[in-house]
Every structure is written in structure tokens, then in C-alpha cells.
């Protein structure tokens, strides 16, 4: 806490200035340590682009997407956890699908073959 504590001329703690100092340090830390949604999306989709239409086991997807991030190996565990949560979000939004059983894993919905009776929906403006 002392690291971000700012004191005024009389030696008392300046709460507002201290809050600003902490906020600036936090923003810098986030920029250096957090991965954006776009960065995570790019890594996951790069794996599916390389293995288009294939079902990928979750551990293999996490490992391949982590490698796509080109991060320090010491960040592997943290990045794998971030990617896992991101993949769950993509599944919840319908971008990815989890297939259970033999041959199961994660698949990108857009890569699945359409049934003959299905026609692509037109985009209405």
C-alpha cells in the first residue's frame, strides 16, 4: 500500500492522489498481464482454421491456442485458464460446440456440415 500512497505537503495521506497512483499502476499491470478478448479469439480460431472441421480435444485445443499466443512458458497455466473460460464463453454464445462421447471434443459450429434441408439464413438489414 505504501508504494502507491501519496502524501501532501503536511505529510498527511492524499487519498485522491493515492487512488490515482494506484489506478495508473493497475492499468499498466493489466496492459502487461491480461489478454484481450480479441487476442484470445484470434488464438482459438487460428487453431480451428488449421484443423478446419475437426473435433479437437479440450486439452489439445488449450495447448495449441496457448502456443498461438506466443507467450512466456511461465504464463502457460494462467493463459490456459483464461483460454478455458474464453472457450466456455464461445460455447455459451453458440460459436463452439462440445461433442460428447467417442470422437468428441470441441468443434467450431461454422465448420460443421449443414444438413441438406437447412439453408443459410439471410441477413436482414
N, C-alpha and C positions, 0 to 999 in steps of 0.2 A: 504494500500500500504506500509506503514511503516513497517508492520510486516515482509515483505519479502525484504525490502531494505537493501542491504549490502553496507557498506562504506569502502573505502580503508584507508590506514594509514594517509592520509592527510585530511580525513573527507569527501571527495567527493564521490558521489554515484558511485559504481562499477556496471554498467549496466549489464555486463555479469554475474557476481556473483549473482546479484539480480534476473536475469532471471532464473538462475539455481535453486535458492532457491524457487522461485515461482513454477517452473516446478516440483520440487520434492514434494512440498506441494500439487499440483494439482493431481499428480499421486497417492499420498497417499489418497486423498479425493475420487478420482474415485474408487480406490480399496475398500474403505469402504462404498461407497454410490451407486455405479452403479451395475447393474445386467448384466451379460454376456448374449449373445445370447443363449449359451448352457444352462444356468440356466433357462432362460425364456422358451426355447424349452422343457426342462425336465418338467417344471411345467404344461405347456399346454398339452403335450402328456400324462402326468400322469392322468389328468382329462379324456381325451378321452379313455385311457386304462381302467379306472374304469367304464366308461359308453360306452363301445365299440358299435359302430354302431348307437348310439343315436344322435339326433339333440339336441343341448344344446343352450338355450337362451344366448345371449351375456352377460347380467348381471350375470347370474349364472356361466358362464364359467369364467368370470373375477374374481368373488368372490372365486370360487373353486381353480383357479390357484394361486390367491394371497395367499390363505391358504397353498397351496403346497409349497410356497416359505418360509414358517415358519418365516416370518419377524415380526418385531415390529408393532403392530396395528397402531402406529402413522405414519407408512410409507404406510398404505393401499391405500390412494388416489394416491400417486406418483407411487406406484407399479401397481395399476390398470391402470393408464395412460400408463405406459411403456408396460404392457401386451397388452393393446388395440392396440397400434401401432405395436407391435410384431405380434399379431394375424392378423392384416391387411396385414402385410408383408407375413405371411404364406398363406393368401388367395390369394394375388397377385402372389405368386410363385406356386399356384396350390395344396398346401398341404391341405388347408382347403377350404370349400365352404360355402357360405352364402345361406341359403334357405329362400325364402320369403313366406309370407302367413301363413295360418293355419298349425301348426306343424313345423313352420320354426325355424331357428336359425343357429347355426354353426355346421358343421359336418366335420369329417376328411375324405378326399376323399378315402384313402385306406380302410376305413371301409365300404364304400358303396358297396352294392352287384353289381357284374358285370352282364351285360346283357348277355344272352345266346350266342349271336353272337359275343361277344367280347372274345378274348383270350389274356392272358397276353403277353406283348411284350417281346421277348427275348432280353437279354442284349448282345450287340455285343462288342467284345473287340478290 
